[in-house]
Every structure is written in structure tokens, then in C-alpha cells.
Amino acid sequence: MRPATLAFLGAVLMVPAVQAEEAVPTADEIIEALLPLDAEGRRIKGARSFALTSDRQQKRDRGVKVEGGEEVPFIDLRVSFEYDSDRLSNDAMLTLQRLAAALSNEQLQGSKFRIVGHTDARGTAEYNQRLSERRARSVAHYLVEHNYITTDRLEVAARGKSELIADYAPEDERQRRVEIQNIGKAN
């Protein structure tokens, strides 16, 4: 093969695998989605709010939501696990590398994050609650062990199947996700 062909094939093979319908957000997109809010609820440092774009997927997966009486910036990430497991897939690790790069960025360096696990509607509420917590803990463990994110900057929560995305069927695999919330200053 010619060198140009080999270079092209190498570049194609190095592109991370992406879900058919969903692109994995870049580290910059994650940073913009998670930037803290000022007293008026605006993003600090002039970042745009993904919640205000015309793209339906971005409106649903990124923005600001009320959590515990406060508005918090968030992003839903498609983090895939083996079936009925908290073991991360290879695609999940690529997604989490981008998340780690974002959380390590100076713009988010002083923030604390909540990792919220979600499941689809298959199974009992109790089982899905436990599974979503194990998955959220798996994400936090990966970020700490492989990316040097300190434990004092992370907390985990689980929602099981209690917060399904209305645009998808209850058993759709896109319901299985991890939400990252910026919950304020780290200790």
C-alpha cells in the first residue's frame, strides 16, 4: 500500500466509535454545558447554554435543571455498560476520557460534580435503583482511578427508572445514561 493510503486508514481507525444516532460530546462541549451559573442563572465566562440551541437532542441532554431547589448545569452522557452490569464498555471509557478532560480543565477545576445513574424501565424499581447506583459509582471510580479526579469533587446519586426521557420509549437503551451535574464549589 502507498503511504498516503496507510495514513488515511490510520486516521480513520483512530476516530473513536460513536453511537449510530448520538455523537459523543467533545471535552469543550462538556465544559460549556457544565460551566457554573452566576447569581442571575447565566453561565460564567460567556459560554453559550446548550439548552437554548435549536437542536432537539441538545435541549434534552444539556442545560440547566432544578435539583434540590437550585438550578444546576448538567449534561447527559451515553455511557454504555455490559448488559445488566456496572462494567464499563470500551466505548464508555472513551466517553469518560472526554469527561475527565473537561473536569480537569481550569474552568471547572474548582467545581464539585454529581454523577447520576439512570436505567431504562425493564426490571423492578428496586433493582434498577441499585443498578443505577452501581453504574454511577463505576463512573466515579473510573474518573478517580484513571484520570486523577479527586474524590472530594465527586458524589454519586441514582434515579433508577424514575426519570425517563419522555421522547424515548421506556425500554429504549437511550434511557440508560449517566447525568453529570455541576453542584457548586468543591471543598
C-alpha positions as a Markdown table, in Angstrom:
| # | Residue | x | y | z |
|---|---|---|---|---|
| 1 | Met | 0.0 | 0.0 | 0.0 |
| 2 | Arg | 1.0 | 3.6 | -0.6 |
| 3 | Pro | 2.0 | 5.8 | 2.4 |
| 4 | Ala | -1.0 | 8.1 | 1.7 |
| 5 | Thr | -3.4 | 5.2 | 1.9 |
| 6 | Leu | -1.9 | 3.9 | 5.1 |
| 7 | Ala | -2.1 | 7.4 | 6.7 |
| 8 | Phe | -5.7 | 7.7 | 5.7 |
| 9 | Leu | -6.6 | 4.2 | 7.1 |
| 10 | Gly | -4.7 | 5.0 | 10.3 |
| 11 | Ala | -6.6 | 8.2 | 10.8 |
| 12 | Val | -10.0 | 6.5 | 10.2 |
| 13 | Leu | -9.1 | 3.7 | 12.6 |
| 14 | Met | -8.2 | 6.3 | 15.3 |
| 15 | Val | -11.5 | 8.0 | 15.2 |
| 16 | Pro | -13.5 | 7.0 | 18.3 |
| 17 | Ala | -16.5 | 4.8 | 17.8 |
| 18 | Val | -19.7 | 6.8 | 18.0 |
| 19 | Gln | -23.2 | 5.5 | 18.6 |
| 20 | Ala | -25.3 | 5.5 | 15.4 |
| 21 | Glu | -27.7 | 8.2 | 16.4 |
| 22 | Glu | -25.7 | 10.1 | 19.1 |
| 23 | Ala | -22.3 | 11.8 | 18.8 |
| 24 | Val | -20.2 | 11.8 | 21.9 |
| 25 | Pro | -19.8 | 15.4 | 23.1 |
| 26 | Thr | -16.3 | 16.8 | 22.9 |
| 27 | Ala | -14.5 | 17.9 | 26.1 |
| 28 | Asp | -15.2 | 21.6 | 25.1 |
| 29 | Glu | -18.9 | 20.8 | 24.7 |
| 30 | Ile | -18.9 | 19.2 | 28.1 |
| 31 | Ile | -17.1 | 22.2 | 29.6 |
| 32 | Glu | -19.6 | 24.6 | 28.2 |
| 33 | Ala | -22.5 | 22.5 | 29.4 |
| 34 | Leu | -21.1 | 22.3 | 32.9 |
| 35 | Leu | -19.9 | 25.8 | 33.5 |
| 36 | Pro | -21.2 | 27.3 | 36.8 |
| 37 | Leu | -24.0 | 29.8 | 36.8 |
| 38 | Asp | -23.9 | 33.3 | 38.2 |
| 39 | Ala | -26.5 | 34.8 | 40.6 |
| 40 | Glu | -28.8 | 35.5 | 37.7 |
| 41 | Gly | -28.6 | 31.9 | 36.3 |
| 42 | Arg | -26.3 | 32.8 | 33.4 |
| 43 | Arg | -23.2 | 30.8 | 32.6 |
| 44 | Ile | -20.0 | 32.2 | 33.8 |
| 45 | Lys | -17.2 | 33.1 | 31.3 |
| 46 | Gly | -19.6 | 33.8 | 28.4 |
| 47 | Ala | -20.3 | 30.2 | 27.5 |
| 48 | Arg | -23.4 | 29.5 | 25.5 |
| 49 | Ser | -26.2 | 27.4 | 27.0 |
| 50 | Phe | -26.8 | 24.3 | 25.1 |
| 51 | Ala | -30.4 | 24.4 | 26.5 |
| 52 | Leu | -31.1 | 27.4 | 24.2 |
| 53 | Thr | -30.0 | 25.9 | 20.9 |
| 54 | Ser | -32.5 | 24.8 | 18.3 |
| 55 | Asp | -31.2 | 21.2 | 18.2 |
| 56 | Arg | -33.7 | 19.0 | 20.0 |
| 57 | Gln | -31.1 | 16.5 | 21.2 |
| 58 | Gln | -29.1 | 19.2 | 22.9 |
| 59 | Lys | -32.1 | 20.7 | 24.5 |
| 60 | Arg | -32.9 | 17.4 | 26.1 |
| 61 | Asp | -29.4 | 16.3 | 27.1 |
| 62 | Arg | -27.7 | 19.6 | 28.2 |
| 63 | Gly | -28.8 | 22.6 | 30.0 |
| 64 | Val | -29.9 | 23.8 | 33.4 |
| 65 | Lys | -32.3 | 22.0 | 35.7 |
| 66 | Val | -33.7 | 22.4 | 39.2 |
| 67 | Glu | -32.2 | 19.9 | 41.6 |
| 68 | Gly | -32.9 | 20.3 | 45.3 |
| 69 | Gly | -34.4 | 23.7 | 44.8 |
| 70 | Glu | -31.3 | 25.1 | 43.0 |
| 71 | Glu | -30.6 | 25.4 | 39.3 |
| 72 | Val | -27.6 | 23.2 | 38.3 |
| 73 | Pro | -25.9 | 22.9 | 34.9 |
| 74 | Phe | -26.0 | 19.3 | 33.6 |
| 75 | Ile | -25.2 | 17.1 | 30.7 |
| 76 | Asp | -26.5 | 13.5 | 30.0 |
| 77 | Leu | -23.8 | 11.2 | 28.6 |
| 78 | Arg | -24.4 | 7.9 | 26.9 |
| 79 | Val | -22.1 | 5.7 | 29.0 |
| 80 | Ser | -22.6 | 2.1 | 27.9 |
| 81 | Phe | -22.2 | -0.9 | 30.2 |
| 82 | Glu | -22.4 | -4.6 | 29.7 |
| 83 | Tyr | -25.9 | -5.9 | 29.9 |
| 84 | Asp | -27.3 | -6.0 | 33.5 |
| 85 | Ser | -23.8 | -4.9 | 34.8 |
| 86 | Asp | -21.9 | -2.0 | 36.1 |
| 87 | Arg | -18.8 | -2.9 | 34.0 |
| 88 | Leu | -17.8 | -0.2 | 31.6 |
| 89 | Ser | -17.6 | -0.9 | 27.9 |
| 90 | Asn | -14.7 | 0.3 | 25.7 |
| 91 | Asp | -17.0 | 3.0 | 24.2 |
| 92 | Ala | -17.8 | 4.1 | 27.7 |
| 93 | Met | -14.1 | 4.6 | 28.6 |
| 94 | Leu | -13.7 | 6.8 | 25.5 |
| 95 | Thr | -16.6 | 8.9 | 26.6 |
| 96 | Leu | -15.2 | 9.1 | 30.2 |
| 97 | Gln | -11.8 | 10.2 | 28.9 |
| 98 | Arg | -13.6 | 13.3 | 27.4 |
| 99 | Leu | -15.4 | 13.9 | 30.6 |
| 100 | Ala | -12.2 | 13.6 | 32.6 |
| 101 | Ala | -10.5 | 16.1 | 30.2 |
| 102 | Ala | -13.4 | 18.5 | 30.8 |
| 103 | Leu | -13.4 | 18.1 | 34.6 |
| 104 | Ser | -9.7 | 18.7 | 34.6 |
| 105 | Asn | -10.0 | 21.9 | 32.7 |
| 106 | Glu | -9.2 | 25.1 | 34.6 |
| 107 | Gln | -12.7 | 26.4 | 34.0 |
| 108 | Leu | -14.2 | 23.5 | 36.0 |
| 109 | Gln | -11.3 | 22.9 | 38.3 |
| 110 | Gly | -12.9 | 24.3 | 41.5 |
| 111 | Ser | -16.3 | 22.6 | 40.9 |
| 112 | Lys | -17.9 | 19.6 | 42.5 |
| 113 | Phe | -20.0 | 17.2 | 40.4 |
| 114 | Arg | -22.8 | 14.8 | 41.0 |
| 115 | Ile | -22.8 | 11.6 | 38.8 |
| 116 | Val | -26.4 | 10.4 | 38.5 |
| 117 | Gly | -27.2 | 6.9 | 37.2 |
| 118 | His | -30.3 | 6.2 | 35.2 |
| 119 | Thr | -31.8 | 3.0 | 33.8 |
| 120 | Asp | -34.5 | 2.0 | 31.3 |
| 121 | Ala | -37.8 | 0.7 | 32.6 |
| 122 | Arg | -37.0 | -3.0 | 32.4 |
| 123 | Gly | -37.0 | -4.7 | 35.8 |
| 124 | Thr | -38.3 | -3.6 | 39.2 |
| 125 | Ala | -37.9 | -0.2 | 40.6 |
| 126 | Glu | -35.8 | -1.5 | 43.4 |
| 127 | Tyr | -33.4 | -3.5 | 41.1 |
| 128 | Asn | -33.0 | -0.5 | 38.7 |
| 129 | Gln | -32.3 | 1.8 | 41.6 |
| 130 | Arg | -29.4 | -0.4 | 42.8 |
| 131 | Leu | -28.1 | -0.9 | 39.3 |
| 132 | Ser | -28.1 | 2.8 | 38.5 |
| 133 | Glu | -26.2 | 3.5 | 41.7 |
| 134 | Arg | -23.6 | 0.8 | 40.9 |
| 135 | Arg | -23.2 | 2.3 | 37.5 |
| 136 | Ala | -22.8 | 5.8 | 38.8 |
| 137 | Arg | -20.2 | 4.5 | 41.3 |
| 138 | Ser | -18.4 | 2.7 | 38.5 |
| 139 | Val | -18.1 | 6.0 | 36.5 |
| 140 | Ala | -16.8 | 7.8 | 39.6 |
| 141 | His | -14.3 | 5.1 | 40.3 |
| 142 | Tyr | -13.0 | 5.2 | 36.7 |
| 143 | Leu | -12.6 | 9.0 | 36.9 |
| 144 | Val | -10.7 | 8.8 | 40.2 |
| 145 | Glu | -8.5 | 5.7 | 39.4 |
| 146 | His | -7.6 | 6.5 | 35.7 |
| 147 | Asn | -7.9 | 10.3 | 35.5 |
| 148 | Tyr | -6.8 | 11.7 | 38.8 |
| 149 | Ile | -10.1 | 13.4 | 39.6 |
| 150 | Thr | -10.2 | 13.7 | 43.4 |
| 151 | Thr | -13.0 | 12.0 | 45.3 |
| 152 | Asp | -13.9 | 15.3 | 47.1 |
| 153 | Arg | -15.0 | 16.7 | 43.7 |
| 154 | Leu | -17.5 | 13.8 | 43.0 |
| 155 | Glu | -20.6 | 12.4 | 44.6 |
| 156 | Val | -23.0 | 9.8 | 43.2 |
| 157 | Ala | -26.7 | 9.5 | 43.0 |
| 158 | Ala | -29.1 | 7.1 | 41.5 |
| 159 | Arg | -32.5 | 7.6 | 39.9 |
| 160 | Gly | -33.2 | 4.1 | 38.5 |
| 161 | Lys | -36.1 | 4.3 | 36.2 |
| 162 | Ser | -37.7 | 7.2 | 37.9 |
| 163 | Glu | -36.6 | 10.0 | 35.4 |
| 164 | Leu | -37.2 | 8.5 | 32.0 |
| 165 | Ile | -36.8 | 10.8 | 28.9 |
| 166 | Ala | -40.3 | 11.3 | 27.5 |
| 167 | Asp | -39.1 | 11.3 | 23.9 |
| 168 | Tyr | -37.9 | 7.7 | 24.1 |
| 169 | Ala | -39.8 | 4.5 | 24.8 |
| 170 | Pro | -39.4 | 3.4 | 28.4 |
| 171 | Glu | -37.3 | 0.4 | 27.5 |
| 172 | Asp | -35.2 | 2.2 | 24.9 |
| 173 | Glu | -31.5 | 1.8 | 25.5 |
| 174 | Arg | -31.0 | 5.6 | 25.4 |
| 175 | Gln | -32.8 | 5.7 | 28.8 |
| 176 | Arg | -29.6 | 4.1 | 30.2 |
| 177 | Arg | -27.4 | 7.1 | 30.8 |
| 178 | Val | -25.3 | 9.0 | 33.3 |
| 179 | Glu | -26.1 | 12.6 | 34.1 |
| 180 | Ile | -23.3 | 14.9 | 35.2 |
| 181 | Gln | -24.3 | 17.9 | 37.3 |
| 182 | Asn | -22.2 | 20.8 | 38.4 |
| 183 | Ile | -23.4 | 21.2 | 42.0 |
| 184 | Gly | -21.1 | 24.1 | 43.1 |
| 185 | Lys | -17.7 | 24.6 | 44.6 |
| 186 | Ala | -15.5 | 21.7 | 45.7 |
| 187 | Asn | -14.5 | 21.6 | 49.4 |
